[in-house]
Amino acid sequence: MTYNWYDTRAQTWYEGYSSGAAGSFQDLSKLTKGTADYNKALDAVTNNIIGLFEDKGITASQAQNSQQFKDLIAKAEAGDTKGAFQGAAAAVTSA
């Protein structure tokens, strides 16, 4: 069976998206480390990545101690937040 993107309403996931808006994919590489804006954006990215790992059945602590998590955070810090989230979503993990 073939699904039409619009029939699934999946496009609503991106309604209101703006790369400059708080809560959207922030480009950490364009923010100054240590500032309130950077820390807020990094916390949001970190929590999202942890959440994607937790969905796979591992704890936040296990996620944060994994090399895969550290690599994804580094990817986000380099400016590819969307890629970091996609990597976390596609990750195969085990407890």
Distance bins in CASP14 RR format, pairs under 12 A and 6 or more apart:
PFRMAT RR
TARGET T0000
AUTHOR 0000-0000-0000
RMODE 2
METHOD distances of the structure
MODEL  1
1 7 0 0 0 0 0 1 0 0 0 0 0
2 8 0 0 0 0 0 1 0 0 0 0 0
3 9 0 0 0 0 0 1 0 0 0 0 0
3 10 0 0 0 0 1 0 0 0 0 0 0
4 10 0 0 0 0 1 0 0 0 0 0 0
4 11 0 0 0 0 0 1 0 0 0 0 0
5 11 1 0 0 1 0 0 0 0 0 0 0
5 12 0 0 0 0 0 1 0 0 0 0 0
5 13 0 0 0 0 0 1 0 0 0 0 0
5 14 0 0 0 0 0 1 0 0 0 0 0
6 12 0 0 0 0 1 0 0 0 0 0 0
9 15 0 0 0 0 1 0 0 0 0 0 0
11 17 0 0 0 0 0 1 0 0 0 0 0
13 24 0 0 0 0 0 1 0 0 0 0 0
13 85 0 0 0 0 0 1 0 0 0 0 0
14 24 0 0 0 0 1 0 0 0 0 0 0
14 25 0 0 0 0 0 1 0 0 0 0 0
14 82 0 0 0 0 0 1 0 0 0 0 0
15 24 0 0 0 0 0 1 0 0 0 0 0
16 23 0 0 0 0 0 1 0 0 0 0 0
16 24 0 0 0 0 1 0 0 0 0 0 0
17 23 0 0 0 0 1 0 0 0 0 0 0
17 24 1 0 1 0 0 0 0 0 0 0 0
17 25 1 0 0 1 0 0 0 0 0 0 0
17 82 0 0 0 0 0 1 0 0 0 0 0
18 24 1 0 1 0 0 0 0 0 0 0 0
18 25 0 0 0 0 1 0 0 0 0 0 0
18 26 0 0 0 0 0 1 0 0 0 0 0
19 25 1 0 0 1 0 0 0 0 0 0 0
19 26 1 0 0 1 0 0 0 0 0 0 0
19 27 1 0 0 1 0 0 0 0 0 0 0
19 30 0 0 0 0 1 0 0 0 0 0 0
19 41 0 0 0 0 0 1 0 0 0 0 0
19 79 0 0 0 0 0 1 0 0 0 0 0
19 81 0 0 0 0 1 0 0 0 0 0 0
19 82 0 0 0 0 1 0 0 0 0 0 0
20 26 1 0 0 1 0 0 0 0 0 0 0
20 27 0 0 0 0 1 0 0 0 0 0 0
20 30 0 0 0 0 1 0 0 0 0 0 0
20 31 0 0 0 0 0 1 0 0 0 0 0
20 37 0 0 0 0 0 1 0 0 0 0 0
20 41 0 0 0 0 0 1 0 0 0 0 0
20 81 0 0 0 0 0 1 0 0 0 0 0
21 41 0 0 0 0 0 1 0 0 0 0 0
21 44 0 0 0 0 0 1 0 0 0 0 0
22 36 0 0 0 0 0 1 0 0 0 0 0
22 37 0 0 0 0 1 0 0 0 0 0 0
22 40 1 0 0 1 0 0 0 0 0 0 0
22 41 0 0 0 0 1 0 0 0 0 0 0
22 43 0 0 0 0 0 1 0 0 0 0 0
22 44 0 0 0 0 1 0 0 0 0 0 0
23 37 0 0 0 0 0 1 0 0 0 0 0
23 40 0 0 0 0 1 0 0 0 0 0 0
23 41 0 0 0 0 1 0 0 0 0 0 0
23 43 0 0 0 0 0 1 0 0 0 0 0
23 44 1 0 0 1 0 0 0 0 0 0 0
23 45 0 0 0 0 1 0 0 0 0 0 0
23 47 0 0 0 0 0 1 0 0 0 0 0
23 48 0 0 0 0 1 0 0 0 0 0 0
23 81 0 0 0 0 0 1 0 0 0 0 0
24 41 0 0 0 0 1 0 0 0 0 0 0
24 44 0 0 0 0 1 0 0 0 0 0 0
24 45 0 0 0 0 0 1 0 0 0 0 0
24 48 0 0 0 0 0 1 0 0 0 0 0
24 81 0 0 0 0 1 0 0 0 0 0 0
24 82 0 0 0 0 1 0 0 0 0 0 0
24 85 0 0 0 0 0 1 0 0 0 0 0
25 41 0 0 0 0 1 0 0 0 0 0 0
25 44 0 0 0 0 1 0 0 0 0 0 0
25 45 0 0 0 0 1 0 0 0 0 0 0
25 48 0 0 0 0 1 0 0 0 0 0 0
25 76 0 0 0 0 1 0 0 0 0 0 0
25 79 0 0 0 0 1 0 0 0 0 0 0
25 80 0 0 0 0 1 0 0 0 0 0 0
25 81 1 0 1 0 0 0 0 0 0 0 0
25 82 1 0 1 0 0 0 0 0 0 0 0
25 83 0 0 0 0 1 0 0 0 0 0 0
25 84 0 0 0 0 1 0 0 0 0 0 0
25 85 1 0 0 1 0 0 0 0 0 0 0
25 86 0 0 0 0 0 1 0 0 0 0 0
26 37 0 0 0 0 1 0 0 0 0 0 0
26 38 0 0 0 0 1 0 0 0 0 0 0
26 39 0 0 0 0 0 1 0 0 0 0 0
26 40 0 0 0 0 1 0 0 0 0 0 0
26 41 1 1 0 0 0 0 0 0 0 0 0
26 42 0 0 0 0 1 0 0 0 0 0 0
26 43 0 0 0 0 0 1 0 0 0 0 0
26 44 1 0 0 1 0 0 0 0 0 0 0
26 45 1 0 0 1 0 0 0 0 0 0 0
26 46 0 0 0 0 0 1 0 0 0 0 0
26 48 0 0 0 0 0 1 0 0 0 0 0
26 76 0 0 0 0 1 0 0 0 0 0 0
26 77 0 0 0 0 0 1 0 0 0 0 0
26 79 0 0 0 0 1 0 0 0 0 0 0
26 80 0 0 0 0 0 1 0 0 0 0 0
26 81 1 0 1 0 0 0 0 0 0 0 0
26 82 0 0 0 0 0 1 0 0 0 0 0
26 84 0 0 0 0 0 1 0 0 0 0 0
26 85 0 0 0 0 0 1 0 0 0 0 0
27 37 0 0 0 0 0 1 0 0 0 0 0
27 38 0 0 0 0 0 1 0 0 0 0 0
27 41 0 0 0 0 1 0 0 0 0 0 0
27 42 0 0 0 0 0 1 0 0 0 0 0
27 45 0 0 0 0 0 1 0 0 0 0 0
27 75 0 0 0 0 0 1 0 0 0 0 0
27 76 0 0 0 0 1 0 0 0 0 0 0
27 77 0 0 0 0 0 1 0 0 0 0 0
27 78 0 0 0 0 1 0 0 0 0 0 0
27 79 1 0 1 0 0 0 0 0 0 0 0
27 80 0 0 0 0 1 0 0 0 0 0 0
27 81 1 0 0 1 0 0 0 0 0 0 0
27 82 0 0 0 0 1 0 0 0 0 0 0
27 83 0 0 0 0 0 1 0 0 0 0 0
27 84 0 0 0 0 0 1 0 0 0 0 0
28 34 0 0 0 0 0 1 0 0 0 0 0
28 35 0 0 0 0 0 1 0 0 0 0 0
28 37 0 0 0 0 1 0 0 0 0 0 0
28 38 1 0 0 1 0 0 0 0 0 0 0
28 39 0 0 0 0 0 1 0 0 0 0 0
28 40 0 0 0 0 0 1 0 0 0 0 0
28 41 1 0 1 0 0 0 0 0 0 0 0
28 42 1 0 0 1 0 0 0 0 0 0 0
28 43 0 0 0 0 0 1 0 0 0 0 0
28 44 0 0 0 0 0 1 0 0 0 0 0
28 45 1 0 0 1 0 0 0 0 0 0 0
28 46 0 0 0 0 0 1 0 0 0 0 0
28 73 0 0 0 0 1 0 0 0 0 0 0
28 74 0 0 0 0 0 1 0 0 0 0 0
28 75 0 0 0 0 1 0 0 0 0 0 0
28 76 1 0 1 0 0 0 0 0 0 0 0
28 77 1 0 1 0 0 0 0 0 0 0 0
28 78 1 0 0 1 0 0 0 0 0 0 0
28 79 1 0 1 0 0 0 0 0 0 0 0
28 80 0 0 0 0 1 0 0 0 0 0 0
28 81 1 0 0 1 0 0 0 0 0 0 0
28 82 0 0 0 0 0 1 0 0 0 0 0
28 84 0 0 0 0 1 0 0 0 0 0 0
29 38 0 0 0 0 0 1 0 0 0 0 0
29 41 0 0 0 0 0 1 0 0 0 0 0
29 42 0 0 0 0 0 1 0 0 0 0 0
29 45 0 0 0 0 0 1 0 0 0 0 0
29 74 0 0 0 0 0 1 0 0 0 0 0
29 75 0 0 0 0 0 1 0 0 0 0 0
29 76 0 0 0 0 1 0 0 0 0 0 0
29 77 1 0 0 1 0 0 0 0 0 0 0
29 78 1 0 1 0 0 0 0 0 0 0 0
29 79 1 1 0 0 0 0 0 0 0 0 0
29 80 0 0 0 0 1 0 0 0 0 0 0
29 81 0 0 0 0 1 0 0 0 0 0 0
29 84 0 0 0 0 0 1 0 0 0 0 0
30 37 0 0 0 0 0 1 0 0 0 0 0
30 38 0 0 0 0 1 0 0 0 0 0 0
30 41 0 0 0 0 1 0 0 0 0 0 0
30 77 0 0 0 0 0 1 0 0 0 0 0
30 78 0 0 0 0 0 1 0 0 0 0 0
30 79 1 0 0 1 0 0 0 0 0 0 0
30 80 0 0 0 0 0 1 0 0 0 0 0
30 81 0 0 0 0 0 1 0 0 0 0 0
31 37 1 0 1 0 0 0 0 0 0 0 0
31 38 1 0 1 0 0 0 0 0 0 0 0
31 39 0 0 0 0 1 0 0 0 0 0 0
31 40 0 0 0 0 1 0 0 0 0 0 0
31 41 1 0 0 1 0 0 0 0 0 0 0
31 42 0 0 0 0 1 0 0 0 0 0 0
31 44 0 0 0 0 0 1 0 0 0 0 0
31 45 0 0 0 0 0 1 0 0 0 0 0
31 76 0 0 0 0 0 1 0 0 0 0 0
31 77 0 0 0 0 1 0 0 0 0 0 0
31 79 0 0 0 0 1 0 0 0 0 0 0
31 81 0 0 0 0 0 1 0 0 0 0 0
32 38 1 0 1 0 0 0 0 0 0 0 0
32 39 0 0 0 0 0 1 0 0 0 0 0
32 41 0 0 0 0 0 1 0 0 0 0 0
32 42 0 0 0 0 0 1 0 0 0 0 0
33 39 0 0 0 0 1 0 0 0 0 0 0
33 41 0 0 0 0 0 1 0 0 0 0 0
33 42 0 0 0 0 1 0 0 0 0 0 0
33 77 0 0 0 0 1 0 0 0 0 0 0
34 40 0 0 0 0 0 1 0 0 0 0 0
34 41 0 0 0 0 0 1 0 0 0 0 0
34 42 0 0 0 0 1 0 0 0 0 0 0
34 43 0 0 0 0 0 1 0 0 0 0 0
34 77 0 0 0 0 0 1 0 0 0 0 0
35 41 0 0 0 0 1 0 0 0 0 0 0
35 42 0 0 0 0 0 1 0 0 0 0 0
36 42 0 0 0 0 0 1 0 0 0 0 0
36 43 0 0 0 0 0 1 0 0 0 0 0
37 43 0 0 0 0 0 1 0 0 0 0 0
37 44 0 0 0 0 0 1 0 0 0 0 0
38 44 0 0 0 0 0 1 0 0 0 0 0
38 45 0 0 0 0 0 1 0 0 0 0 0
38 76 0 0 0 0 0 1 0 0 0 0 0
38 77 0 0 0 0 1 0 0 0 0 0 0
38 79 0 0 0 0 0 1 0 0 0 0 0
39 45 0 0 0 0 0 1 0 0 0 0 0
39 46 0 0 0 0 0 1 0 0 0 0 0
40 46 0 0 0 0 0 1 0 0 0 0 0
40 47 0 0 0 0 0 1 0 0 0 0 0
41 47 0 0 0 0 0 1 0 0 0 0 0
41 48 0 0 0 0 0 1 0 0 0 0 0
41 73 0 0 0 0 0 1 0 0 0 0 0
41 76 0 0 0 0 1 0 0 0 0 0 0
41 77 0 0 0 0 0 1 0 0 0 0 0
41 79 0 0 0 0 0 1 0 0 0 0 0
41 81 0 0 0 0 1 0 0 0 0 0 0
41 84 0 0 0 0 0 1 0 0 0 0 0
42 48 0 0 0 0 0 1 0 0 0 0 0
42 49 0 0 0 0 0 1 0 0 0 0 0
42 73 0 0 0 0 1 0 0 0 0 0 0
42 74 0 0 0 0 0 1 0 0 0 0 0
42 76 1 0 0 1 0 0 0 0 0 0 0
42 77 1 0 0 1 0 0 0 0 0 0 0
42 79 0 0 0 0 0 1 0 0 0 0 0
42 81 0 0 0 0 1 0 0 0 0 0 0
42 84 0 0 0 0 0 1 0 0 0 0 0
43 49 0 0 0 0 0 1 0 0 0 0 0
43 50 0 0 0 0 0 1 0 0 0 0 0
43 73 0 0 0 0 0 1 0 0 0 0 0
43 76 0 0 0 0 0 1 0 0 0 0 0
44 50 0 0 0 0 0 1 0 0 0 0 0
44 51 0 0 0 0 0 1 0 0 0 0 0
44 76 0 0 0 0 1 0 0 0 0 0 0
44 81 0 0 0 0 1 0 0 0 0 0 0
44 84 0 0 0 0 0 1 0 0 0 0 0
44 85 0 0 0 0 0 1 0 0 0 0 0
45 51 0 0 0 0 0 1 0 0 0 0 0
45 52 0 0 0 0 0 1 0 0 0 0 0
45 69 0 0 0 0 0 1 0 0 0 0 0
45 72 0 0 0 0 1 0 0 0 0 0 0
45 73 1 0 0 1 0 0 0 0 0 0 0
45 74 0 0 0 0 0 1 0 0 0 0 0
45 75 0 0 0 0 1 0 0 0 0 0 0
45 76 1 0 1 0 0 0 0 0 0 0 0
45 77 0 0 0 0 1 0 0 0 0 0 0
45 78 0 0 0 0 0 1 0 0 0 0 0
45 79 0 0 0 0 1 0 0 0 0 0 0
45 80 0 0 0 0 0 1 0 0 0 0 0
45 81 1 0 1 0 0 0 0 0 0 0 0
45 82 0 0 0 0 0 1 0 0 0 0 0
45 83 0 0 0 0 0 1 0 0 0 0 0
45 84 1 0 0 1 0 0 0 0 0 0 0
45 85 1 0 0 1 0 0 0 0 0 0 0
45 88 0 0 0 0 1 0 0 0 0 0 0
46 52 0 0 0 0 0 1 0 0 0 0 0
46 53 0 0 0 0 0 1 0 0 0 0 0
46 60 0 0 0 0 1 0 0 0 0 0 0
46 63 0 0 0 0 1 0 0 0 0 0 0
46 64 0 0 0 0 1 0 0 0 0 0 0
46 69 0 0 0 0 1 0 0 0 0 0 0
46 70 0 0 0 0 0 1 0 0 0 0 0
46 72 0 0 0 0 1 0 0 0 0 0 0
46 73 1 0 0 1 0 0 0 0 0 0 0
46 74 0 0 0 0 0 1 0 0 0 0 0
46 76 0 0 0 0 1 0 0 0 0 0 0
46 77 0 0 0 0 0 1 0 0 0 0 0
46 81 0 0 0 0 0 1 0 0 0 0 0
46 84 0 0 0 0 1 0 0 0 0 0 0
46 85 0 0 0 0 0 1 0 0 0 0 0
46 88 0 0 0 0 0 1 0 0 0 0 0
47 53 0 0 0 0 0 1 0 0 0 0 0
47 54 0 0 0 0 0 1 0 0 0 0 0
47 60 0 0 0 0 1 0 0 0 0 0 0
47 63 0 0 0 0 0 1 0 0 0 0 0
47 64 0 0 0 0 0 1 0 0 0 0 0
47 69 0 0 0 0 0 1 0 0 0 0 0
47 73 0 0 0 0 0 1 0 0 0 0 0
47 76 0 0 0 0 0 1 0 0 0 0 0
47 85 0 0 0 0 0 1 0 0 0 0 0
47 88 0 0 0 0 0 1 0 0 0 0 0
48 54 0 0 0 0 0 1 0 0 0 0 0
48 55 0 0 0 0 0 1 0 0 0 0 0
48 63 0 0 0 0 0 1 0 0 0 0 0
48 69 0 0 0 0 0 1 0 0 0 0 0
48 72 0 0 0 0 0 1 0 0 0 0 0
48 73 0 0 0 0 0 1 0 0 0 0 0
48 76 0 0 0 0 1 0 0 0 0 0 0
48 81 0 0 0 0 1 0 0 0 0 0 0
48 82 0 0 0 0 0 1 0 0 0 0 0
48 83 0 0 0 0 0 1 0 0 0 0 0
48 84 0 0 0 0 1 0 0 0 0 0 0
48 85 1 0 0 1 0 0 0 0 0 0 0
48 86 0 0 0 0 0 1 0 0 0 0 0
48 87 0 0 0 0 0 1 0 0 0 0 0
48 88 1 0 0 1 0 0 0 0 0 0 0
48 89 0 0 0 0 1 0 0 0 0 0 0
49 55 0 0 0 0 0 1 0 0 0 0 0
49 56 0 0 0 0 0 1 0 0 0 0 0
49 58 0 0 0 0 0 1 0 0 0 0 0
49 60 0 0 0 0 0 1 0 0 0 0 0
49 63 1 0 0 1 0 0 0 0 0 0 0
49 64 0 0 0 0 1 0 0 0 0 0 0
49 66 0 0 0 0 0 1 0 0 0 0 0
49 68 0 0 0 0 1 0 0 0 0 0 0
49 69 1 0 0 1 0 0 0 0 0 0 0
49 70 0 0 0 0 0 1 0 0 0 0 0
49 71 0 0 0 0 0 1 0 0 0 0 0
49 72 1 0 1 0 0 0 0 0 0 0 0
49 73 1 0 0 1 0 0 0 0 0 0 0
49 74 0 0 0 0 0 1 0 0 0 0 0
49 75 0 0 0 0 1 0 0 0 0 0 0
49 76 1 0 0 1 0 0 0 0 0 0 0
49 77 0 0 0 0 0 1 0 0 0 0 0
49 81 0 0 0 0 1 0 0 0 0 0 0
49 82 0 0 0 0 0 1 0 0 0 0 0
49 83 0 0 0 0 0 1 0 0 0 0 0
49 84 1 0 0 1 0 0 0 0 0 0 0
49 85 1 0 0 1 0 0 0 0 0 0 0
49 86 0 0 0 0 0 1 0 0 0 0 0
49 87 0 0 0 0 1 0 0 0 0 0 0
49 88 1 0 1 0 0 0 0 0 0 0 0
49 89 0 0 0 0 1 0 0 0 0 0 0
49 91 0 0 0 0 1 0 0 0 0 0 0
49 93 0 0 0 0 0 1 0 0 0 0 0
50 56 0 0 0 0 0 1 0 0 0 0 0
50 57 0 0 0 0 0 1 0 0 0 0 0
50 58 0 0 0 0 1 0 0 0 0 0 0
50 59 0 0 0 0 1 0 0 0 0 0 0
50 60 1 0 1 0 0 0 0 0 0 0 0
50 61 0 0 0 0 1 0 0 0 0 0 0
50 62 0 0 0 0 1 0 0 0 0 0 0
50 63 1 0 1 0 0 0 0 0 0 0 0
50 64 1 0 0 1 0 0 0 0 0 0 0
50 65 0 0 0 0 0 1 0 0 0 0 0
50 66 0 0 0 0 0 1 0 0 0 0 0
50 68 0 0 0 0 0 1 0 0 0 0 0
50 69 1 0 0 1 0 0 0 0 0 0 0
50 72 0 0 0 0 0 1 0 0 0 0 0
50 73 0 0 0 0 0 1 0 0 0 0 0
50 84 0 0 0 0 0 1 0 0 0 0 0
50 85 0 0 0 0 0 1 0 0 0 0 0
50 88 0 0 0 0 1 0 0 0 0 0 0
50 91 0 0 0 0 0 1 0 0 0 0 0
50 93 0 0 0 0 0 1 0 0 0 0 0
51 57 0 0 0 0 1 0 0 0 0 0 0
51 58 0 0 0 0 1 0 0 0 0 0 0
51 59 0 0 0 0 0 1 0 0 0 0 0
51 60 1 0 0 1 0 0 0 0 0 0 0
51 62 0 0 0 0 0 1 0 0 0 0 0
51 63 1 0 0 1 0 0 0 0 0 0 0
51 64 0 0 0 0 0 1 0 0 0 0 0
51 69 0 0 0 0 0 1 0 0 0 0 0
51 72 0 0 0 0 0 1 0 0 0 0 0
51 85 0 0 0 0 0 1 0 0 0 0 0
51 88 1 0 0 1 0 0 0 0 0 0 0
51 89 0 0 0 0 0 1 0 0 0 0 0
51 91 0 0 0 0 0 1 0 0 0 0 0
51 93 0 0 0 0 0 1 0 0 0 0 0
52 58 0 0 0 0 0 1 0 0 0 0 0
52 60 0 0 0 0 0 1 0 0 0 0 0
52 63 0 0 0 0 1 0 0 0 0 0 0
52 68 0 0 0 0 0 1 0 0 0 0 0
52 69 0 0 0 0 1 0 0 0 0 0 0
52 72 0 0 0 0 1 0 0 0 0 0 0
52 83 0 0 0 0 0 1 0 0 0 0 0
52 84 0 0 0 0 1 0 0 0 0 0 0
52 85 1 0 0 1 0 0 0 0 0 0 0
52 86 0 0 0 0 1 0 0 0 0 0 0
52 87 0 0 0 0 1 0 0 0 0 0 0
52 88 1 1 0 0 0 0 0 0 0 0 0
52 89 1 0 1 0 0 0 0 0 0 0 0
52 90 0 0 0 0 1 0 0 0 0 0 0
52 91 1 0 0 1 0 0 0 0 0 0 0
52 93 0 0 0 0 1 0 0 0 0 0 0
53 59 0 0 0 0 1 0 0 0 0 0 0
53 60 1 0 0 1 0 0 0 0 0 0 0
53 61 0 0 0 0 0 1 0 0 0 0 0
53 62 1 0 0 1 0 0 0 0 0 0 0
53 63 1 1 0 0 0 0 0 0 0 0 0
53 64 0 0 0 0 1 0 0 0 0 0 0
53 65 0 0 0 0 0 1 0 0 0 0 0
53 66 1 0 0 1 0 0 0 0 0 0 0
53 68 0 0 0 0 1 0 0 0 0 0 0
53 69 1 0 0 1 0 0 0 0 0 0 0
53 70 0 0 0 0 0 1 0 0 0 0 0
53 72 0 0 0 0 1 0 0 0 0 0 0
53 73 0 0 0 0 0 1 0 0 0 0 0
53 84 0 0 0 0 0 1 0 0 0 0 0
53 85 0 0 0 0 0 1 0 0 0 0 0
53 87 0 0 0 0 0 1 0 0 0 0 0
53 88 1 0 0 1 0 0 0 0 0 0 0
53 89 0 0 0 0 1 0 0 0 0 0 0
53 90 0 0 0 0 0 1 0 0 0 0 0
53 91 1 0 0 1 0 0 0 0 0 0 0
53 92 0 0 0 0 0 1 0 0 0 0 0
53 93 1 0 0 1 0 0 0 0 0 0 0
53 94 0 0 0 0 0 1 0 0 0 0 0
53 95 0 0 0 0 0 1 0 0 0 0 0
54 60 1 0 0 1 0 0 0 0 0 0 0
54 61 0 0 0 0 0 1 0 0 0 0 0
54 62 0 0 0 0 1 0 0 0 0 0 0
54 63 1 0 0 1 0 0 0 0 0 0 0
54 64 0 0 0 0 0 1 0 0 0 0 0
54 69 0 0 0 0 0 1 0 0 0 0 0
54 88 0 0 0 0 0 1 0 0 0 0 0
54 91 0 0 0 0 0 1 0 0 0 0 0
54 93 0 0 0 0 1 0 0 0 0 0 0
54 95 0 0 0 0 0 1 0 0 0 0 0
55 63 0 0 0 0 0 1 0 0 0 0 0
55 88 0 0 0 0 1 0 0 0 0 0 0
55 89 0 0 0 0 1 0 0 0 0 0 0
55 90 0 0 0 0 0 1 0 0 0 0 0
55 91 0 0 0 0 0 1 0 0 0 0 0
55 93 0 0 0 0 1 0 0 0 0 0 0
56 62 0 0 0 0 0 1 0 0 0 0 0
56 63 0 0 0 0 1 0 0 0 0 0 0
56 66 0 0 0 0 0 1 0 0 0 0 0
56 68 0 0 0 0 0 1 0 0 0 0 0
56 69 0 0 0 0 0 1 0 0 0 0 0
56 87 0 0 0 0 0 1 0 0 0 0 0
56 88 0 0 0 0 1 0 0 0 0 0 0
56 89 0 0 0 0 1 0 0 0 0 0 0
56 90 0 0 0 0 0 1 0 0 0 0 0
56 91 1 0 0 1 0 0 0 0 0 0 0
56 92 1 0 0 1 0 0 0 0 0 0 0
56 93 1 0 1 0 0 0 0 0 0 0 0
56 94 0 0 0 0 1 0 0 0 0 0 0
56 95 0 0 0 0 1 0 0 0 0 0 0
57 63 0 0 0 0 1 0 0 0 0 0 0
57 91 0 0 0 0 0 1 0 0 0 0 0
57 92 0 0 0 0 0 1 0 0 0 0 0
57 93 1 0 0 1 0 0 0 0 0 0 0
57 94 0 0 0 0 1 0 0 0 0 0 0
57 95 1 0 0 1 0 0 0 0 0 0 0
58 64 0 0 0 0 0 1 0 0 0 0 0
58 65 0 0 0 0 1 0 0 0 0 0 0
58 66 0 0 0 0 1 0 0 0 0 0 0
58 68 0 0 0 0 0 1 0 0 0 0 0
58 69 0 0 0 0 1 0 0 0 0 0 0
58 88 0 0 0 0 0 1 0 0 0 0 0
58 91 0 0 0 0 1 0 0 0 0 0 0
58 92 0 0 0 0 0 1 0 0 0 0 0
58 93 1 0 1 0 0 0 0 0 0 0 0
58 94 1 0 0 1 0 0 0 0 0 0 0
58 95 1 0 1 0 0 0 0 0 0 0 0
59 65 0 0 0 0 1 0 0 0 0 0 0
59 66 0 0 0 0 0 1 0 0 0 0 0
59 69 0 0 0 0 0 1 0 0 0 0 0
59 93 0 0 0 0 0 1 0 0 0 0 0
59 95 1 0 0 1 0 0 0 0 0 0 0
60 66 0 0 0 0 0 1 0 0 0 0 0
60 69 0 0 0 0 1 0 0 0 0 0 0
61 69 0 0 0 0 0 1 0 0 0 0 0
61 95 0 0 0 0 0 1 0 0 0 0 0
62 68 0 0 0 0 0 1 0 0 0 0 0
62 69 0 0 0 0 1 0 0 0 0 0 0
62 93 0 0 0 0 1 0 0 0 0 0 0
62 94 0 0 0 0 1 0 0 0 0 0 0
62 95 1 0 0 1 0 0 0 0 0 0 0
63 69 1 0 1 0 0 0 0 0 0 0 0
63 70 0 0 0 0 0 1 0 0 0 0 0
63 72 0 0 0 0 1 0 0 0 0 0 0
63 73 0 0 0 0 0 1 0 0 0 0 0
63 88 0 0 0 0 1 0 0 0 0 0 0
63 91 0 0 0 0 1 0 0 0 0 0 0
63 93 1 0 0 1 0 0 0 0 0 0 0
63 94 0 0 0 0 0 1 0 0 0 0 0
63 95 0 0 0 0 0 1 0 0 0 0 0
64 70 0 0 0 0 1 0 0 0 0 0 0
64 72 0 0 0 0 0 1 0 0 0 0 0
64 73 0 0 0 0 1 0 0 0 0 0 0
65 93 0 0 0 0 0 1 0 0 0 0 0
65 95 0 0 0 0 0 1 0 0 0 0 0
66 72 0 0 0 0 1 0 0 0 0 0 0
66 73 0 0 0 0 0 1 0 0 0 0 0
66 88 0 0 0 0 0 1 0 0 0 0 0
66 91 0 0 0 0 1 0 0 0 0 0 0
66 92 0 0 0 0 0 1 0 0 0 0 0
66 93 1 0 0 1 0 0 0 0 0 0 0
66 94 0 0 0 0 0 1 0 0 0 0 0
66 95 0 0 0 0 0 1 0 0 0 0 0
67 73 0 0 0 0 0 1 0 0 0 0 0
67 74 0 0 0 0 0 1 0 0 0 0 0
67 91 0 0 0 0 0 1 0 0 0 0 0
67 93 0 0 0 0 0 1 0 0 0 0 0
68 74 0 0 0 0 0 1 0 0 0 0 0
68 75 0 0 0 0 0 1 0 0 0 0 0
68 84 0 0 0 0 0 1 0 0 0 0 0
68 87 0 0 0 0 1 0 0 0 0 0 0
68 88 0 0 0 0 1 0 0 0 0 0 0
68 90 0 0 0 0 0 1 0 0 0 0 0
68 91 1 0 1 0 0 0 0 0 0 0 0
68 92 0 0 0 0 1 0 0 0 0 0 0
68 93 1 0 0 1 0 0 0 0 0 0 0
68 94 0 0 0 0 0 1 0 0 0 0 0
69 75 0 0 0 0 0 1 0 0 0 0 0
69 76 0 0 0 0 0 1 0 0 0 0 0
69 84 0 0 0 0 1 0 0 0 0 0 0
69 87 0 0 0 0 0 1 0 0 0 0 0
69 88 1 0 0 1 0 0 0 0 0 0 0
69 91 0 0 0 0 1 0 0 0 0 0 0
69 93 0 0 0 0 1 0 0 0 0 0 0
70 76 0 0 0 0 0 1 0 0 0 0 0
70 77 0 0 0 0 0 1 0 0 0 0 0
70 84 0 0 0 0 0 1 0 0 0 0 0
70 88 0 0 0 0 0 1 0 0 0 0 0
71 77 0 0 0 0 0 1 0 0 0 0 0
71 78 0 0 0 0 0 1 0 0 0 0 0
71 80 0 0 0 0 0 1 0 0 0 0 0
71 83 0 0 0 0 0 1 0 0 0 0 0
71 84 0 0 0 0 1 0 0 0 0 0 0
71 87 0 0 0 0 1 0 0 0 0 0 0
71 88 0 0 0 0 0 1 0 0 0 0 0
71 91 0 0 0 0 1 0 0 0 0 0 0
72 78 0 0 0 0 0 1 0 0 0 0 0
72 79 0 0 0 0 0 1 0 0 0 0 0
72 80 0 0 0 0 1 0 0 0 0 0 0
72 81 0 0 0 0 1 0 0 0 0 0 0
72 82 0 0 0 0 0 1 0 0 0 0 0
72 83 0 0 0 0 1 0 0 0 0 0 0
72 84 1 0 1 0 0 0 0 0 0 0 0
72 85 0 0 0 0 1 0 0 0 0 0 0
72 86 0 0 0 0 1 0 0 0 0 0 0
72 87 1 0 0 1 0 0 0 0 0 0 0
72 88 1 0 1 0 0 0 0 0 0 0 0
72 89 0 0 0 0 0 1 0 0 0 0 0
72 90 0 0 0 0 0 1 0 0 0 0 0
72 91 1 0 0 1 0 0 0 0 0 0 0
72 93 0 0 0 0 0 1 0 0 0 0 0
73 79 0 0 0 0 0 1 0 0 0 0 0
73 80 0 0 0 0 0 1 0 0 0 0 0
73 81 0 0 0 0 0 1 0 0 0 0 0
73 83 0 0 0 0 0 1 0 0 0 0 0
73 84 1 0 0 1 0 0 0 0 0 0 0
73 85 0 0 0 0 0 1 0 0 0 0 0
73 87 0 0 0 0 0 1 0 0 0 0 0
73 88 0 0 0 0 1 0 0 0 0 0 0
74 80 0 0 0 0 1 0 0 0 0 0 0
74 81 0 0 0 0 0 1 0 0 0 0 0
74 83 0 0 0 0 0 1 0 0 0 0 0
74 84 0 0 0 0 1 0 0 0 0 0 0
75 81 0 0 0 0 1 0 0 0 0 0 0
75 82 0 0 0 0 1 0 0 0 0 0 0
75 83 1 0 0 1 0 0 0 0 0 0 0
75 84 1 0 1 0 0 0 0 0 0 0 0
75 85 0 0 0 0 1 0 0 0 0 0 0
75 86 0 0 0 0 1 0 0 0 0 0 0
75 87 1 0 0 1 0 0 0 0 0 0 0
75 88 0 0 0 0 1 0 0 0 0 0 0
75 91 0 0 0 0 0 1 0 0 0 0 0
76 82 0 0 0 0 1 0 0 0 0 0 0
76 83 1 0 0 1 0 0 0 0 0 0 0
76 84 1 1 0 0 0 0 0 0 0 0 0
76 85 0 0 0 0 1 0 0 0 0 0 0
76 86 0 0 0 0 0 1 0 0 0 0 0
76 87 0 0 0 0 0 1 0 0 0 0 0
76 88 0 0 0 0 1 0 0 0 0 0 0
77 84 0 0 0 0 1 0 0 0 0 0 0
78 84 0 0 0 0 1 0 0 0 0 0 0
79 85 0 0 0 0 0 1 0 0 0 0 0
80 86 0 0 0 0 1 0 0 0 0 0 0
80 87 0 0 0 0 1 0 0 0 0 0 0
81 87 0 0 0 0 0 1 0 0 0 0 0
81 88 0 0 0 0 0 1 0 0 0 0 0
82 88 0 0 0 0 0 1 0 0 0 0 0
82 89 0 0 0 0 0 1 0 0 0 0 0
83 89 0 0 0 0 1 0 0 0 0 0 0
83 90 0 0 0 0 1 0 0 0 0 0 0
83 91 0 0 0 0 0 1 0 0 0 0 0
84 90 0 0 0 0 0 1 0 0 0 0 0
84 91 0 0 0 0 0 1 0 0 0 0 0
85 91 0 0 0 0 0 1 0 0 0 0 0
87 93 0 0 0 0 0 1 0 0 0 0 0
END
